[in-house]
Amino acid sequence: MGSLIPFPDLNSFPDPTTTTTTATDAAAAAPTTLIPKLEPKLEPFDDPHPGFTQPLNSIPNPNPNHSPQTQLDETNVYSEFNRISELFRTAFAKQNVDVPNPSADDVVDPNPLAIVAVPDQNNQVAVVPPKRRHQPRSSELVRVLDLGLDDQRYFRDLVRKTRMIYDSLRVFAEEKRRALGLERRTAARGDLKAATVMRDRGLWLNRDKRIVGSIPGVYVGDLFFFRMELCVVGLHGQSQAGIDYVTASHSSNGEPIATSVIVSGGYEDDEDAGDVIIYTGHGGQDKTHSRQCAHQKLEGGNLGLERSMHYGIEVRVIRGMRYAGSPSGKVYVYDGLYRIFYSWFDVGKSGFGVYKFKLVRMENQPEMGSSVLRLAKSLRTEPLSVRPVGYVSLDISMNKENVPVLLYNDIDSEHDPMYFEYIATVVFPPHVYQGGNGNGCDCISGCTDDCLCTSKNGGEFAYDQNGILIRGKPLIFECGTNCRCPPSCRNRVSQNGVRNRFEVFRSRETGWGVRSLDLIQAGSFICEYAGVVLTREQAQLFTMNGDSLVYPNRFADRWTEWGDLSQIFSDYVRPEHPSIPPLDFAMDVSRMRNVACYISHSSSPNVLVQLVLYDHNNLLFPHIMLFAMENIPPLRELSIDYGVADEWTGKLRICN
């Protein structure tokens, strides 16, 4: 396991008054009559939410049976590393939580299989386990160092599972609000509601220690669509303020210490050159016009940044950027660690005094996620001008997909994907369609809550209004050729084909791989896994000739993880409808294949397999559809858990 190092006692540092002139001296010379009351540095496009004015700690002591004094001693030495380990074992273990002393107001959901809680006549919904008592957020500064490969994989998996719960719960909250007919102004936003519930259930990470530097399990380039998700994973602990810091009243030396900042251009005096940032402090801003209307004061987060500069404490930098494909209109990307090299008091563009801080990115870090976003944007429009060398084909699908599929190799002369026939969807044997597609719905503008196709899916929609998978199921029935609903119906998602621009590329680590030029939102459809379907008998003949095949029954059941709210609702039950027999066919991709066949294997994948039917009713031969398990940044490689070897060949087959 890695090492958790307490941050050195700040009181042991030299007296800052003996150093050269600092921003404090400049502040003393500034006028004091116009200094306004300190205001948090609010970021644009974020709605305030009173429930998050003070982030709280909800993680209990790991040894509740010890004496109070023993608990106090253990709390002081209890490391973040071990706390997360304990949280991982408890927070994600499947268990039923009984509600003690239920009151008359507690009503159990009459349909526990539904992802949307079914209201009764009084519009009451399912019981949520009682809230935990919150404690103030810890101010102890620590660093996590020396994480080995297994440790990194462990914490990455923890962060991904936590984010998956957040995304699933957010979609659930939005769907519940829609089902109850509530307007946005009368109910909390899904992203805020999800964060609130997870905090109440003790699922926020990194709350009992204040981590300086990198957060275990969070990688440079990770993307977030909502500010509250930054709080959930502990990357930035303020729901609105742009500077996260330990307050002076909680600091060991009585001085505030900053640990992270959000840069989103909300202040007119900010200057962002990528590796170097001139960051404007908070306070004195006219929120209506996003410009200064009063002098800033050296206190709170401003003083925290100045003190972090003095003590040499690095800060995490998260950039907020406008993004058209984001459900919030913005995207937040973690760009790594920066050091504060200089701070000063200056006259801003509006004529008022502002504090400025020069942040310089530390060396030997992965490429900034914000730079990758800009590169991907250029590649989507002018790939050859950005990469004049390396492209083998600008569309290996030959217009069979909705968007081109690029082929890129700047490593060697291998052009293997060019020699196969590209197919956009799977090829089934003719007998699969003999039973037809059955009866369809009569919906005109789109499927409704009580239509035939909805009832096939257990009385609930499989996707939300934006085509996001609500939760994984053994099988999803989409509307077919006999349905009267239009192609834009929310129950027609995977059958409409690829929507993101993909690139098959040559990798030194995985051979051929796949990445997207677009940001893929968690729960979004990616593509179908396409090949020529063979029966068991046909597959046995192929293997006798030495041909290797892909066996869909070996894909790991990752669909069970998407939408799993067992840690939120005590009566949650994994979907079991419809019950289908094990898949008993193989897929030949030796001559005909699509982009999915180049996706690499991983035991911690970012892509899941979801079975879907829409063009026939044969449960034995569903379509193998792929969905995103997390927000996948542009140019990050896609991966699937191909599972373990099955009884047919005893080997794990990966197309690459």
C-alpha positions in Angstrom: 0.0 0.0 0.0 1.1 3.6 -0.4 2.3 6.0 2.2 0.2 8.8 3.7 2.5 11.6 4.9 1.2 14.3 7.4 2.0 17.7 6.1 4.8 19.4 8.0 3.8 21.6 10.9 3.4 25.0 9.3 4.4 26.7 12.6 7.9 25.4 12.1 8.5 27.5 8.9 10.4 30.7 9.1 8.6 33.9 10.1 7.0 35.2 6.9 7.7 38.8 8.1 11.4 38.1 7.4 10.9 37.5 3.7 10.8 40.0 0.9 7.8 42.2 0.3 4.6 40.2 -0.2 1.0 40.9 -1.2 0.3 41.6 2.5 2.5 44.7 2.3 0.7 45.8 -0.8 -2.6 45.3 0.9 -1.6 47.6 3.8 -1.0 50.4 1.4 -4.3 49.9 -0.4 -7.3 52.1 0.5 -9.5 50.5 3.1 -12.7 52.6 2.9 -13.9 50.8 -0.3 -13.1 47.2 0.8 -16.3 45.2 0.6 -17.4 42.3 2.7 -15.7 39.1 1.5 -17.7 37.1 -1.1 -16.9 33.6 -2.4 -15.5 33.5 -5.9 -18.5 32.1 -7.7 -18.2 30.5 -11.0 -20.5 31.3 -14.0 -23.4 29.1 -14.9 -23.5 27.5 -11.4 -26.8 27.8 -9.5 -26.4 28.4 -5.7 -27.7 25.7 -3.5 -28.1 26.4 0.2 -27.7 22.8 1.2 -24.0 22.9 0.3 -22.9 26.2 1.9 -20.6 24.2 4.2 -19.3 20.8 3.1 -19.6 18.3 5.9 -17.9 15.1 6.9 -20.2 12.1 7.2 -17.6 9.3 7.6 -17.9 7.5 11.0 -15.0 6.5 13.2 -13.7 3.1 12.0 -13.7 1.7 15.5 -17.0 2.8 17.2 -16.7 0.2 19.9 -13.5 1.7 21.5 -13.6 4.2 24.3 -14.0 7.9 23.6 -10.4 8.6 24.4 -9.2 5.7 22.2 -11.5 6.9 19.4 -10.0 10.4 19.7 -6.4 9.0 19.5 -7.3 6.8 16.6 -9.0 9.5 14.7 -5.9 11.7 14.9 -3.7 8.9 13.4 -6.3 7.4 11.1 -5.0 7.8 7.6 -7.0 8.7 4.5 -5.6 5.6 2.8 -7.0 3.2 5.3 -10.3 5.2 5.6 -10.9 4.8 1.9 -10.2 1.1 2.1 -12.7 0.8 4.9 -15.2 2.8 2.9 -14.7 0.6 -0.2 -15.4 -2.5 1.8 -18.6 -1.1 3.5 -20.1 1.4 1.1 -20.2 -0.9 -1.9 -21.0 -4.2 -0.3 -24.6 -5.3 -1.1 -26.6 -5.3 2.0 -30.2 -4.6 3.1 -30.5 -1.6 5.5 -33.5 -1.8 7.8 -35.1 1.5 8.7 -35.3 1.6 12.6 -38.5 2.7 14.1 -40.4 3.6 10.9 -42.9 6.3 11.2 -46.3 6.6 9.6 -44.8 8.8 7.0 -42.4 6.1 5.7 -43.9 4.4 2.7 -42.2 1.5 1.0 -42.1 1.6 -2.8 -44.8 -0.9 -4.0 -42.7 -1.8 -7.1 -39.1 -2.3 -5.9 -38.0 -3.4 -9.4 -38.7 0.0 -10.9 -35.8 2.5 -11.2 -38.4 5.2 -10.8 -40.1 5.0 -7.4 -43.9 4.4 -7.9 -45.9 7.0 -5.9 -49.1 6.1 -4.1 -52.2 8.2 -4.0 -50.5 10.7 -1.8 -47.5 10.9 -4.1 -45.3 9.4 -1.4 -42.2 7.5 -2.6 -39.8 4.8 -1.3 -38.1 5.0 2.0 -34.6 6.3 2.0 -32.4 5.1 4.9 -32.0 7.7 7.6 -29.4 10.4 7.3 -26.1 10.2 9.2 -25.1 12.9 11.6 -22.6 15.2 9.8 -19.4 16.4 11.4 -17.3 19.4 10.3 -14.9 18.8 7.5 -11.4 17.9 8.7 -8.6 20.5 8.3 -5.7 18.1 8.7 -3.3 18.3 5.7 -1.9 15.1 4.4 -0.2 13.8 1.2 -0.6 10.3 -0.3 2.7 9.1 -1.8 4.4 5.9 -3.1 1.2 4.3 -4.6 2.1 1.1 -6.4 0.4 -0.2 -9.5 -2.1 -2.3 -7.5 -2.8 0.7 -5.2 -3.4 3.0 -8.1 -5.8 0.5 -9.7 -7.6 0.0 -6.4 -8.3 3.7 -5.8 -9.1 4.3 -9.5 -11.8 1.6 -9.2 -13.1 3.2 -6.0 -13.4 6.6 -7.7 -15.1 5.1 -10.7 -17.6 3.2 -8.7 -18.4 6.4 -6.7 -18.9 8.4 -9.9 -21.0 5.7 -11.4 -23.4 5.8 -8.4 -23.5 9.6 -8.7 -24.3 9.5 -12.5 -26.9 6.7 -11.9 -28.5 8.6 -9.0 -28.6 11.9 -11.0 -30.4 10.2 -13.9 -32.8 8.5 -11.4 -33.6 11.8 -9.7 -34.3 13.5 -13.1 -36.5 10.6 -14.2 -38.4 10.6 -10.9 -39.1 14.3 -11.2 -40.4 13.8 -14.7 -42.6 10.9 -13.7 -44.1 13.0 -10.9 -44.7 15.9 -13.3 -42.5 18.3 -11.2 -41.0 21.4 -12.8 -37.4 22.3 -12.3 -38.3 25.3 -10.1 -40.3 23.1 -7.7 -37.7 20.3 -7.3 -34.0 20.1 -6.8 -31.8 19.5 -9.8 -30.7 16.0 -10.3 -27.0 16.8 -9.9 -27.7 18.6 -6.6 -30.1 15.9 -5.4 -27.6 13.1 -6.1 -24.8 14.8 -4.2 -27.1 15.5 -1.2 -28.2 11.8 -1.0 -24.7 10.5 -1.4 -23.5 12.9 1.4 -26.3 11.7 3.6 -25.3 8.1 3.0 -21.6 8.7 3.7 -20.5 8.1 0.1 -18.5 11.3 -0.4 -14.7 10.6 -0.6 -11.8 12.3 1.1 -13.7 14.2 3.7 -11.9 13.3 7.0 -8.5 14.5 5.7 -7.6 17.4 3.5 -5.3 15.9 0.8 -2.5 18.2 -0.6 -1.6 17.4 -4.1 -3.0 14.5 -6.2 -6.2 12.7 -5.1 -5.8 8.9 -5.3 -7.8 7.5 -8.1 -8.4 10.9 -10.0 -6.3 11.2 -13.1 -5.1 14.3 -14.9 -7.6 14.8 -17.8 -10.6 13.4 -16.0 -13.8 15.3 -16.9 -16.8 16.3 -14.9 -20.1 17.8 -16.0 -21.2 19.1 -12.6 -19.6 21.1 -9.9 -21.1 18.9 -7.2 -19.3 15.8 -8.6 -16.0 17.5 -7.8 -17.1 17.7 -4.1 -18.2 14.0 -4.2 -14.8 12.7 -5.2 -12.9 15.3 -3.0 -11.2 17.0 -5.9 -12.6 20.4 -4.9 -14.5 20.8 -1.7 -16.5 24.0 -2.4 -19.8 23.8 -4.2 -19.6 27.5 -5.4 -16.4 29.1 -4.3 -13.5 28.9 -6.8 -10.8 28.6 -4.0 -10.9 25.6 -1.7 -8.9 26.2 1.5 -8.6 25.3 5.1 -10.0 28.2 7.1 -7.8 30.1 9.6 -9.9 29.0 12.5 -9.3 25.3 11.7 -5.7 25.6 10.5 -2.9 24.3 12.8 -1.1 27.6 12.7 -4.1 29.9 12.5 -3.6 30.8 8.8 -5.8 29.6 5.8 -4.2 27.2 3.4 -5.5 26.8 -0.2 -5.5 23.3 -1.8 -7.3 23.7 -5.1 -8.8 26.3 -7.5 -11.2 26.4 -10.4 -10.3 28.5 -13.4 -13.2 29.3 -15.6 -12.7 32.9 -16.8 -15.3 34.2 -14.4 -13.1 37.2 -13.4 -12.1 39.7 -16.0 -8.5 40.0 -14.8 -7.8 36.2 -15.1 -5.1 35.3 -17.7 -4.8 31.6 -18.7 -1.9 30.5 -20.9 -2.1 26.9 -20.0 1.0 26.1 -18.1 1.0 29.6 -16.6 -2.0 31.2 -15.1 -2.5 34.7 -13.6 -5.3 33.9 -11.2 -7.4 36.7 -9.7 -8.5 36.4 -6.1 -12.1 36.5 -5.0 -14.3 39.2 -3.7 -15.6 42.6 -4.8 -17.2 41.4 -8.0 -20.5 42.5 -9.5 -22.1 39.2 -10.1 -24.6 40.6 -12.7 -21.9 41.9 -15.1 -18.9 39.7 -14.0 -16.7 42.7 -13.3 -15.0 44.3 -10.3 -17.0 46.9 -8.4 -14.9 47.1 -5.2 -11.4 46.4 -3.9 -10.5 42.9 -2.8 -9.2 42.1 0.6 -6.4 39.7 1.7 -8.4 37.2 3.7 -10.1 33.9 3.2 -9.2 32.2 0.0 -7.0 35.1 -1.1 -4.9 34.8 2.0 -5.0 31.0 1.7 -3.3 31.2 -1.8 -0.7 33.6 -0.5 0.1 31.3 2.5 0.2 28.3 0.2 2.8 30.2 -1.9 4.8 31.1 1.3 4.8 27.5 2.5 5.4 26.0 -1.0 2.1 24.1 -1.1 1.0 23.1 -4.6 -2.7 23.5 -5.6 -4.9 21.4 -7.9 -6.2 23.3 -10.9 -9.6 22.4 -12.4 -10.6 24.3 -15.5 -14.2 25.1 -16.2 -15.0 25.4 -19.9 -18.2 25.8 -22.0 -19.1 22.7 -23.8 -22.1 22.3 -26.1 -22.5 18.6 -25.5 -22.6 18.9 -21.8 -25.9 18.5 -19.9 -24.9 21.5 -17.7 -23.5 23.6 -20.5 -20.0 23.3 -19.1 -17.3 20.7 -18.5 -14.7 20.7 -15.7 -11.4 19.1 -16.4 -8.7 18.3 -13.9 -5.4 19.7 -15.3 -2.9 18.7 -12.6 -0.8 20.4 -10.0 0.5 24.0 -10.0 2.8 26.0 -7.7 2.1 29.6 -6.8 5.3 31.5 -7.6 4.2 35.1 -7.0 1.4 37.2 -5.7 0.7 40.9 -5.8 -1.9 43.6 -5.4 -2.8 45.3 -8.7 -5.3 47.7 -10.3 -7.7 45.6 -12.4 -9.4 46.4 -15.7 -12.3 48.0 -13.9 -10.1 50.3 -11.8 -10.4 48.4 -8.5 -7.7 46.7 -6.5 -7.4 42.9 -7.1 -5.0 40.2 -5.8 -3.3 38.3 -8.5 -1.4 35.0 -8.2 1.0 33.5 -10.8 0.5 29.7 -11.0 3.0 27.6 -12.9 2.3 24.0 -13.8 4.6 21.4 -12.2 6.7 19.3 -14.5 6.5 15.5 -15.4 2.7 15.4 -15.5 0.4 14.0 -18.2 -0.9 16.3 -20.9 -3.5 18.8 -19.7 -7.1 17.6 -20.3 -8.0 21.1 -21.5 -5.3 20.9 -24.2 -6.6 17.5 -25.3 -10.1 18.9 -25.6 -8.8 21.7 -27.9 -6.8 19.2 -29.9 -9.8 16.9 -30.4 -11.9 19.8 -31.5 -9.3 20.6 -34.2 -9.2 16.9 -35.3 -12.9 16.8 -35.7 -12.8 19.5 -38.4 -9.3 19.4 -40.0 -7.5 16.2 -39.1 -4.9 16.4 -41.9 -3.8 19.9 -41.0 -3.3 18.9 -37.3 -1.7 15.5 -38.1 -0.3 15.6 -41.6 1.3 12.2 -41.1 -0.2 9.0 -39.8 -3.7 8.8 -41.2 -4.2 5.6 -43.3 -7.9 6.2 -44.0 -10.4 9.0 -43.2 -13.3 6.6 -43.1 -12.8 2.8 -42.9 -16.6 2.4 -42.7 -17.0 3.6 -46.3 -20.0 5.8 -45.3 -21.8 2.9 -43.6 -21.7 4.8 -40.3 -23.4 8.1 -39.5 -20.0 9.6 -39.0 -16.6 8.7 -40.4 -14.3 6.2 -38.6 -10.7 7.3 -38.9 -7.7 4.9 -39.1 -4.5 6.3 -37.6 -1.0 4.7 -37.4 2.1 6.7 -36.7 4.0 3.7 -35.2 4.6 1.2 -38.0 3.4 0.2 -41.4 0.6 -2.1 -40.3 -2.7 -1.4 -42.1 -4.6 -4.5 -41.1 -8.1 -2.9 -40.6 -8.1 -1.8 -44.2 -8.3 -5.5 -45.4 -11.7 -6.3 -43.8 -15.2 -5.6 -44.9 -16.8 -3.1 -42.6 -20.3 -3.8 -41.3 -22.3 -1.4 -39.2 -24.5 -4.0 -37.5 -24.4 -7.7 -36.8 -25.3 -10.4 -39.4 -27.7 -12.9 -37.9 -28.6 -16.3 -39.5 -31.8 -16.1 -41.6 -33.8 -18.3 -39.2 -33.5 -15.7 -36.4 -36.0 -13.5 -38.2 -38.6 -16.2 -38.9 -40.7 -15.2 -35.9 -41.0 -11.6 -37.0 -40.9 -8.6 -34.7 -44.3 -9.1 -33.1 -46.7 -6.3 -32.3 -45.6 -2.8 -32.0 -46.8 0.3 -30.1 -49.2 2.8 -31.5 -47.4 5.9 -30.2 -47.4 8.8 -32.7 -44.9 11.3 -31.4 -43.0 9.0 -29.1 -43.5 6.3 -26.5 -45.5 7.0 -23.3 -45.3 5.5 -19.9 -48.1 3.0 -20.5 -47.4 1.9 -24.1 -46.7 -1.6 -25.2 -43.0 -1.2 -25.6 -42.6 0.3 -22.2 -44.5 -2.6 -20.7 -42.0 -5.0 -22.3 -39.3 -3.3 -20.3 -41.0 -3.8 -17.0 -43.2 -0.7 -17.2 -40.3 1.7 -17.3 -38.2 3.5 -19.9 -34.8 2.1 -20.6 -33.4 5.5 -21.5 -33.9 9.1 -20.4 -35.0 11.9 -22.7 -31.3 12.4 -23.8 -30.8 8.8 -24.7 -28.8 8.0 -21.5 -29.1 4.5 -20.2 -31.1 4.7 -16.9 -29.9 1.3 -15.6 -28.6 -1.9 -17.0 -30.9 -4.8 -17.6 -30.6 -8.4 -18.7 -32.3 -7.3 -22.0 -33.8 -4.1 -23.3 -36.6 -4.0 -25.9 -36.4 -1.1 -28.2 -39.2 -0.1 -30.6 -39.1 -2.0 -33.9 -40.3 -1.9 -37.4 -44.0 -2.5 -36.4 -44.0 0.5 -34.0 -45.6 3.7 -35.2 -43.3 6.0 -33.2 -40.7 8.1 -35.1 -36.9 7.5 -35.2 -36.6 10.2 -32.6 -38.5 8.2 -30.0 -36.6 7.9 -26.7 -37.0 4.1 -27.0 -34.9 4.0 -30.2 -31.3 4.7 -29.1 -28.9 1.9 -30.1 -30.6 1.1 -33.4 -29.9 4.6 -34.7 -26.2 3.9 -34.9 -22.9 5.7 -34.1 -23.1 9.3 -33.1 -19.5 9.9 -32.0 -16.5 10.3 -34.2 -14.2 7.3 -33.5 -10.6 6.7 -34.4 -9.0 3.2 -34.7 -5.3 3.8 -33.8 -2.1 1.8 -33.4 -0.9 1.5 -29.9 2.4 0.1 -28.6 0.6 -1.3 -25.5 -2.6 -2.8 -26.9 -1.9 -3.3 -30.6 -5.0 -1.7 -32.2 -7.2 0.4 -30.1 -10.2 2.7 -30.3 -10.7 6.3 -29.1 -13.2 9.0 -29.6 -12.8 12.5 -30.9 -15.9 13.5 -28.9 -16.5 13.6 -25.2 -18.7 10.7 -24.4 -21.1 11.1 -21.5 -21.5 8.3 -19.0 -24.5 6.1 -19.9 -24.3 7.1 -23.6 -24.6 4.6 -26.5 -21.2 4.0 -28.2 -21.7 1.4 -30.9 -22.8 -2.2 -31.6 -20.3 -5.1 -31.5 -20.7 -6.4 -35.0 -19.6 -9.6 -36.7 -21.2 -12.7 -38.4 -23.2 -14.7 -35.9 -22.6 -18.5 -35.8 -24.5 -21.2 -34.0 -22.6 -23.5 -31.7 -22.3 -26.2 -34.4 -20.9 -23.7 -36.9 -18.5 -22.3 -34.3 -17.2 -25.8 -33.5 -16.4 -26.3 -37.2 -14.6 -23.0 -37.3 -12.4 -23.8 -34.3 -11.5 -27.2 -35.8 -9.9 -25.2 -38.6 -7.9 -23.1 -36.2 -10.1 -20.0 -36.4 -10.7 -18.1 -33.2 -14.0 -16.4 -32.5 -15.6 -13.9 -30.1 -18.0 -15.5 -27.6 -20.6 -12.9 -26.3 -21.5 -15.2 -23.3 -18.0 -14.4 -21.9 -18.5 -10.7 -21.7 -18.6 -9.6 -18.1 -22.0 -8.6 -16.7 -20.9 -5.0 -16.2 -24.5 -3.9 -16.9 -25.3 -4.8 -13.3 -23.1 -2.0 -12.1 -24.8 0.7 -14.1 -27.8 2.0 -12.1 -27.1 -0.1 -9.0 -28.6 2.0 -6.2 -28.4 -0.6 -3.5 -26.3 1.8 -1.4 -29.1 4.4 -1.7 -32.3 2.4 -1.4 -32.4 -0.5 1.1 -35.1 -2.3 -1.0 -33.2 -2.0 -4.3 -33.3 -5.2 -6.3 -31.2 -5.9 -9.4 -33.4 -6.1 -12.5 -34.2 -9.6 -13.5 -36.8 -8.9 -16.3 -36.8 -10.3 -18.8 -35.1 -13.5 -17.9 -33.2 -14.8 -21.0 -31.3 -18.1 -21.5 -27.5 -17.9 -21.7 -26.1 -16.8 -25.0 -25.3 -19.8 -27.1 -23.7 -18.4 -30.2 -20.3 -17.1 -31.4 -19.3 -14.2 -33.6 -16.9 -14.5 -36.4 -15.0 -11.2 -37.0 -12.2 -12.7 -39.2 -13.6 -11.2 -42.4 -16.4 -8.8 -41.5 -16.3 -6.5 -38.5 -16.8 -2.9 -37.2 -15.0 -0.4 -35.0 -16.0 -2.2 -31.8 -13.9 -5.2 -32.7 -10.7 -3.1 -32.1 -11.7 -2.1 -28.5 -9.1 -3.5 -26.1 -9.6 -5.6 -23.0 -9.5 -4.3 -19.5 -10.4 -5.6 -16.1 -11.4 -2.0 -15.2 -13.3 -1.0 -18.4 -15.0 2.2 -19.3 -17.4 0.5 -21.6 -20.2 -2.0 -20.7 -22.2 -4.5 -22.8 -26.0 -4.2 -22.8 -28.2 -6.7 -24.8 -30.9 -5.2 -26.9 -33.7 -6.5 -29.2 -35.5 -4.4 -31.8 -35.6 -6.1 -35.2 -36.8 -9.5 -34.1 -38.1 -11.4 -31.1 -35.6 -14.2 -30.8 -34.3 -14.0 -27.2 -31.4 -16.3 -28.1 -29.8 -13.8 -30.5 -29.8 -10.3 -29.1 -27.7 -7.4 -30.3 -24.5 -6.7 -28.4 -24.7 -3.0 -27.7 -21.9 -1.0 -26.0 -22.5 1.9 -23.5 -20.1 4.2 -21.6 -19.6 3.4 -17.9 -18.1 6.8 -17.2 -17.4 10.2 -18.8 -14.8 9.3 -21.4 -12.6 12.3 -22.5 -11.6 12.7 -26.1 -8.6 10.6 -27.3 -8.8 8.3 -24.2 -8.8 4.7 -25.2 -12.0 2.6 -24.9 -11.9 -0.7 -23.1 -14.2 -3.7 -22.5 -14.1 -6.5 -20.0 -14.1 -9.5 -22.3 -14.5 -11.8 -19.3 -12.9 -15.2 -18.7 -12.4 -18.2 -20.9 -15.5 -20.3 -21.5 -16.0 -24.0 -21.9 -15.9 -24.0 -25.7 -12.2 -23.3 -26.2 -10.8 -22.6 -22.7 -9.2 -19.4 -24.1 -10.0 -15.7 -23.8 -10.5 -14.3 -27.2 -9.8 -10.7 -27.8 -10.1 -9.4 -31.4 -6.7 -7.6 -31.2 
